[in-house]
């Protein structure tokens, strides 16, 4: 299938922080697919923005774009998904780095330059899964556990230190800083990236990722689109190969009300999981919308997104709004980054307003937060 010309770029005003370029989704969808932006679910808009960024390189056709944004049955049709970054944890991530090291050794044995083996997109490896607790209930417990961890796994850390220096796009987050999903939300997620496209020119693209942990979906609470994959898929993405993604069905979950006093986000997550299992959202993208979204802080949205594997969905995605910006400021993101997220989200229709037209979801599930009761997870 033939491809269309590379979509246009426009300047995006960031106020006191100048301008940055972006691919306007409304214009692209009108020109290339003949579909109005407000009919497309917001999480799909993120996928469209990713396709526009890689349009020429991946040879994407207008037929694929139309299938992604149009209602109907597109069984068997796939789109190429190349995330903007990869998140690894140590159990599955260390073997990925070992594979890259082995590829470098193979290239060197054949007389090539081993530096040609390099991740093409940013990769973060968070060491958290293998950490053990030998000391507890004492003031120096953290320090003692870390000393023992480094002594116990010295060979691994020597190798990872080499990997961090050898691969320019690999960052290694040491043990003791928290679980990978919380580190991802608090420190690593950009929500909107800026990538260089020329001398002193930058392009804004949405933050997307795959991670080698099923609960990578927790970052969906921040407006970042991502999910868990296997090590082979993660390695492929690291080396610039797109992941085939079946044209997704999108289930909209309309949130109403607010959590009553005495109930927690965990209660909401357990209740929602029970409900969505009955709705059969397997392999669907779940997108939250409606007046109840604004009642939840990002910290309360996180358990609902985290549990996506438990209710069977590919992800449980929240749109960007004022709560997102508050969280970014609370976690120390620079003012310029917060301004970029706000300006980009509003320009691209990724900003949530309860009064916006409802997109064309495959189906809608109603979920009243005020009806959630305290609950206990059973065996």
C-alpha positions as CSV (number, residue, x, y, z in Angstrom):
1,X,0.0,0.0,0.0
2,X,1.3,3.5,-0.8
3,X,2.0,6.0,1.9
4,X,0.9,9.6,2.1
5,X,3.3,12.6,2.3
6,X,4.8,13.2,5.8
7,X,2.1,14.9,7.9
8,X,2.6,18.7,8.4
9,X,4.2,20.2,11.5
10,X,3.0,23.4,13.2
11,X,4.5,25.5,16.0
12,X,3.1,25.1,19.5
13,X,3.3,28.1,21.8
14,X,4.6,27.4,25.2
15,X,4.3,30.9,26.5
16,X,7.4,32.2,28.2
17,X,9.3,29.0,27.2
18,X,9.1,29.7,23.5
19,X,7.7,27.3,20.8
20,X,8.1,23.7,19.8
21,X,6.8,21.8,16.7
22,X,4.1,19.2,16.7
23,X,1.9,17.2,14.3
24,X,-1.7,18.6,14.8
25,X,-4.0,15.6,15.1
26,X,-7.2,17.3,14.0
27,X,-5.6,18.5,10.8
28,X,-3.9,15.1,10.1
29,X,-7.1,13.1,10.7
30,X,-9.1,15.4,8.5
31,X,-6.6,15.3,5.7
32,X,-5.6,11.6,5.9
33,X,-8.6,9.8,7.3
34,X,-11.6,12.1,6.9
35,X,-12.5,11.6,10.6
36,X,-13.2,14.4,13.1
37,X,-10.9,14.4,16.1
38,X,-13.7,14.4,18.7
39,X,-15.0,11.1,17.5
40,X,-11.7,9.3,18.2
41,X,-11.0,8.0,21.8
42,X,-8.3,9.9,23.4
43,X,-6.0,6.9,23.9
44,X,-6.3,6.2,20.2
45,X,-5.3,9.8,19.5
46,X,-2.0,9.0,21.3
47,X,-1.5,6.1,19.0
48,X,-2.2,8.3,16.0
49,X,0.4,10.8,17.2
50,X,2.9,8.0,17.5
51,X,2.1,6.9,13.9
52,X,2.5,10.4,12.6
53,X,5.9,10.7,14.2
54,X,7.1,7.5,12.5
55,X,5.0,7.9,9.3
56,X,7.8,7.8,6.7
57,X,10.1,5.5,8.5
58,X,7.5,2.7,9.1
59,X,5.8,3.2,5.7
60,X,2.4,3.7,7.3
61,X,-0.5,3.9,4.9
62,X,-3.7,6.0,5.1
63,X,-5.7,2.7,5.1
64,X,-4.0,1.7,8.4
65,X,-4.7,5.1,9.9
66,X,-8.4,5.0,8.8
67,X,-8.8,1.5,10.3
68,X,-7.4,2.7,13.6
69,X,-9.7,5.7,13.9
70,X,-12.9,4.3,12.3
71,X,-15.6,2.3,13.9
72,X,-16.2,-1.2,12.6
73,X,-14.7,-4.7,12.7
74,X,-11.0,-4.7,11.7
75,X,-10.2,-8.3,12.7
76,X,-6.7,-9.3,11.7
77,X,-5.5,-5.8,10.8
78,X,-2.4,-4.6,12.7
79,X,-0.7,-1.3,13.2
80,X,3.1,-0.9,13.9
81,X,3.6,0.5,17.4
82,X,7.0,1.9,18.2
83,X,7.0,3.3,21.8
84,X,9.0,6.3,22.7
85,X,10.8,4.4,25.5
86,X,11.2,1.0,27.2
87,X,11.0,0.2,30.9
88,X,12.8,-2.9,32.2
89,X,12.9,-4.5,35.6
90,X,15.9,-6.6,36.7
91,X,14.5,-10.2,36.4
92,X,13.7,-9.7,32.7
93,X,15.8,-6.6,32.0
94,X,19.2,-7.9,32.8
95,X,18.9,-10.7,30.2
96,X,18.0,-8.1,27.6
97,X,21.2,-6.2,28.3
98,X,23.1,-9.5,28.2
99,X,21.7,-10.1,24.8
100,X,22.9,-6.7,23.6
101,X,26.3,-7.4,25.0
102,X,26.4,-10.8,23.2
103,X,25.4,-9.0,20.0
104,X,28.3,-6.6,20.5
105,X,30.7,-9.5,21.0
106,X,29.5,-11.2,17.9
107,X,30.0,-8.1,15.8
108,X,33.5,-7.6,17.3
109,X,34.5,-11.2,16.5
110,X,33.5,-10.5,12.9
111,X,35.7,-7.5,12.7
112,X,32.9,-4.9,13.0
113,X,32.5,-2.0,15.4
114,X,30.6,-3.3,18.5
115,X,29.2,0.3,19.1
116,X,26.8,-0.3,16.2
117,X,24.7,-2.3,18.6
118,X,22.9,0.3,20.5
119,X,19.3,0.9,21.8
120,X,17.6,3.3,19.4
121,X,15.1,4.5,22.0
122,X,15.7,5.4,25.7
123,X,15.7,2.4,28.0
124,X,15.3,2.5,31.8
125,X,16.2,-0.5,33.9
126,X,14.9,-0.4,37.5
127,X,16.3,-2.9,40.0
128,X,13.5,-3.8,42.3
129,X,12.2,-7.4,41.8
130,X,15.2,-9.3,43.2
131,X,15.9,-7.2,46.2
132,X,15.6,-9.0,49.5
133,X,15.0,-7.8,53.1
134,X,17.3,-9.3,55.6
135,X,17.1,-6.5,58.1
136,X,13.9,-4.9,59.3
137,X,12.6,-2.8,62.2
138,X,15.9,-0.9,62.8
139,X,17.0,2.6,61.8
140,X,19.8,1.3,59.6
141,X,17.8,-1.4,57.8
142,X,17.9,0.3,54.4
143,X,21.6,0.8,54.5
144,X,22.3,-2.7,55.7
145,X,20.1,-4.3,53.1
146,X,21.7,-2.3,50.3
147,X,25.2,-3.3,51.5
148,X,24.2,-7.0,51.5
149,X,22.5,-6.6,48.1
150,X,25.6,-5.2,46.4
151,X,27.8,-7.8,48.1
152,X,25.5,-10.7,47.2
153,X,25.1,-9.7,43.5
154,X,28.4,-8.0,42.9
155,X,28.9,-9.6,39.4
156,X,25.5,-8.3,38.3
157,X,26.2,-4.8,39.3
158,X,29.7,-4.8,37.7
159,X,28.0,-5.9,34.5
160,X,25.2,-3.3,34.7
161,X,27.8,-0.5,35.4
162,X,29.5,-1.6,32.2
163,X,26.2,-1.5,30.4
164,X,25.3,1.9,31.6
165,X,28.6,3.3,30.2
166,X,28.5,1.2,27.0
167,X,25.0,2.1,25.9
168,X,24.2,5.8,25.6
169,X,20.4,5.4,25.9
170,X,20.4,3.0,28.9
171,X,19.8,4.3,32.4
172,X,20.1,2.0,35.4
173,X,18.1,2.9,38.5
174,X,19.8,1.3,41.5
175,X,17.9,-0.7,44.2
176,X,16.5,1.0,47.2
177,X,14.6,3.7,45.4
178,X,11.2,1.9,45.1
179,X,9.3,-0.4,42.8
180,X,9.7,0.2,39.1
181,X,6.1,1.5,38.6
182,X,6.3,4.1,41.2
183,X,9.8,5.2,40.0
184,X,8.3,5.3,36.5
185,X,5.5,7.7,37.6
186,X,7.5,9.9,40.0
187,X,10.7,10.3,38.0
188,X,10.8,8.8,34.5
189,X,7.5,9.6,32.8
190,X,7.6,12.8,30.8
191,X,3.9,12.6,29.6
192,X,5.1,14.6,26.5
193,X,8.6,14.2,25.1
194,X,10.6,16.6,23.0
195,X,12.7,15.0,20.4
196,X,15.3,16.8,18.1
197,X,14.3,17.2,14.5
198,X,17.1,19.5,13.3
199,X,19.4,22.3,14.5
200,X,17.7,24.0,17.4
201,X,14.4,22.4,16.4
202,X,12.3,20.1,18.6
203,X,9.2,18.1,18.1
204,X,6.6,17.2,20.8
205,X,5.4,13.6,20.9
206,X,3.4,11.7,23.5
207,X,5.1,9.6,26.1
208,X,4.5,5.9,25.2
209,X,6.2,2.8,26.4
210,X,6.3,-0.9,26.8
211,X,7.6,-2.6,30.0
212,X,8.7,-6.1,31.0
213,X,6.2,-6.2,33.8
214,X,2.4,-6.7,33.4
215,X,1.6,-3.8,35.8
216,X,3.5,-1.3,33.6
217,X,-0.1,0.0,33.1
218,X,0.1,1.9,36.3
219,X,1.6,4.8,34.4
220,X,-1.6,5.1,32.4
221,X,-3.0,7.0,35.3
222,X,-0.7,9.9,34.3
223,X,-1.9,10.0,30.7
224,X,1.1,7.9,29.5
225,X,0.1,5.0,27.2
226,X,1.9,1.8,27.9
227,X,1.6,-1.8,28.9
228,X,3.5,-4.9,29.7
229,X,5.3,-7.1,27.1
230,X,7.7,-10.0,27.0
231,X,11.4,-9.7,26.9
232,X,11.7,-10.4,23.1
233,X,9.2,-7.7,22.3
234,X,11.0,-5.2,24.6
235,X,14.3,-6.0,22.9
236,X,12.8,-5.6,19.5
237,X,11.5,-2.1,20.4
238,X,14.9,-1.2,21.9
239,X,16.4,-1.9,18.6
240,X,13.9,0.1,16.6
241,X,11.6,-2.6,15.5
242,X,7.8,-1.8,15.8
243,X,5.6,-4.1,17.8
244,X,2.6,-5.4,15.8
245,X,-0.6,-4.2,17.5
246,X,-4.0,-5.4,16.6
247,X,-6.4,-2.5,15.9
248,X,-7.8,-2.1,19.4
249,X,-11.3,-2.1,20.6
250,X,-11.8,0.8,23.1
251,X,-14.2,0.5,26.1
252,X,-15.1,3.8,27.7
253,X,-15.7,3.7,31.4
254,X,-17.8,6.7,32.4
255,X,-16.9,7.7,36.0
256,X,-19.5,9.6,38.0
257,X,-19.7,10.7,41.6
258,X,-16.8,10.6,44.1
259,X,-15.5,8.1,46.6
260,X,-17.4,8.3,49.8
261,X,-15.6,9.0,53.1
262,X,-14.0,5.8,54.5
263,X,-13.4,4.2,51.1
264,X,-10.0,4.2,49.3
265,X,-8.7,3.9,45.8
266,X,-7.9,0.3,46.6
267,X,-11.6,-0.3,47.3
268,X,-12.4,1.3,43.9
269,X,-9.8,-0.8,42.1
270,X,-11.2,-4.0,43.6
271,X,-14.8,-3.1,42.8
272,X,-13.9,-2.0,39.2
273,X,-12.0,-5.2,38.6
274,X,-14.9,-7.2,39.6
275,X,-17.2,-5.2,37.3
276,X,-14.9,-5.2,34.3
277,X,-14.3,-8.9,34.5
278,X,-18.0,-9.4,33.9
279,X,-17.9,-6.9,31.0
280,X,-15.2,-8.9,29.2
281,X,-12.6,-6.2,28.3
282,X,-9.9,-8.7,27.4
283,X,-7.5,-7.2,24.8
284,X,-9.3,-3.9,24.9
285,X,-8.0,-0.5,25.7
286,X,-10.0,0.9,28.6
287,X,-10.4,4.7,28.7
288,X,-11.8,6.5,31.7
289,X,-13.9,9.7,31.1
290,X,-16.8,11.6,32.6
291,X,-17.4,13.9,35.6
292,X,-15.9,11.5,38.1
293,X,-12.4,11.7,36.7
294,X,-11.9,15.1,38.2
295,X,-12.7,13.8,41.7
296,X,-9.7,11.4,41.6
297,X,-6.1,12.6,42.2
298,X,-3.4,10.8,40.2
299,X,-2.5,8.9,43.3
300,X,-6.1,7.5,43.4
301,X,-6.1,6.8,39.6
302,X,-2.9,4.7,39.8
303,X,-4.6,1.6,41.4
304,X,-7.3,1.6,38.8
305,X,-4.7,1.7,36.0
306,X,-2.4,-0.7,37.8
307,X,-5.1,-3.4,37.9
308,X,-5.7,-3.5,34.2
309,X,-4.0,-7.0,33.9
310,X,-6.4,-8.2,36.6
311,X,-9.5,-7.1,34.7
312,X,-8.0,-8.4,31.5
313,X,-7.5,-5.1,29.5
314,X,-4.4,-4.1,27.7
315,X,-4.5,-0.8,29.6
316,X,-6.7,1.4,31.8
317,X,-5.9,4.9,30.6
318,X,-6.7,8.3,32.2
319,X,-6.7,11.5,30.1
320,X,-4.6,14.6,31.1
321,X,-6.2,17.3,33.2
322,X,-5.4,19.6,36.1
323,X,-4.8,16.7,38.4
324,X,-2.1,15.5,36.1
325,X,-0.4,18.9,36.1
326,X,-0.6,19.0,40.0
327,X,1.1,15.6,40.2
328,X,3.9,16.7,37.8
329,X,4.6,19.8,39.9
330,X,4.4,17.8,43.2
331,X,7.0,15.4,41.9
332,X,9.4,18.1,40.9
333,X,9.0,18.3,37.1
334,X,10.4,21.6,35.7
335,X,7.9,24.4,34.9
336,X,8.8,24.2,31.2
337,X,7.9,20.5,31.1
338,X,4.5,21.1,32.8
339,X,3.8,23.9,30.3
340,X,4.6,21.5,27.5
341,X,2.3,18.9,28.8
342,X,-0.6,21.3,29.2
343,X,-0.1,23.0,25.8
344,X,0.3,19.8,23.9
345,X,-2.7,18.1,25.6
346,X,-5.0,21.0,24.9
347,X,-3.8,21.4,21.3
348,X,-4.2,17.6,20.5
349,X,-7.5,16.9,22.2
350,X,-5.8,14.9,25.0
351,X,-7.1,17.3,27.7
352,X,-10.1,16.0,29.6
353,X,-13.2,18.1,30.1
354,X,-16.3,16.4,31.3
355,X,-18.4,18.6,28.9
356,X,-16.5,17.5,25.8
357,X,-18.3,15.4,23.2
358,X,-18.1,11.6,24.0
359,X,-15.9,9.8,21.5
360,X,-17.1,6.8,19.6
361,X,-16.2,4.0,22.0
362,X,-16.9,0.4,21.1
363,X,-19.1,0.4,24.2
364,X,-19.5,2.3,27.4
365,X,-19.5,1.0,31.0
366,X,-21.0,3.1,33.7
367,X,-19.1,3.2,37.1
368,X,-20.4,5.2,40.0
369,X,-17.6,6.0,42.4
370,X,-20.1,7.1,45.1
371,X,-21.4,3.5,45.2
372,X,-18.0,2.0,46.1
373,X,-17.9,0.3,49.5
374,X,-15.0,-0.7,51.6
375,X,-13.9,-4.2,50.6
376,X,-11.3,-6.8,51.2
377,X,-9.5,-8.8,48.6
378,X,-10.3,-12.5,49.0
379,X,-8.2,-15.5,48.3
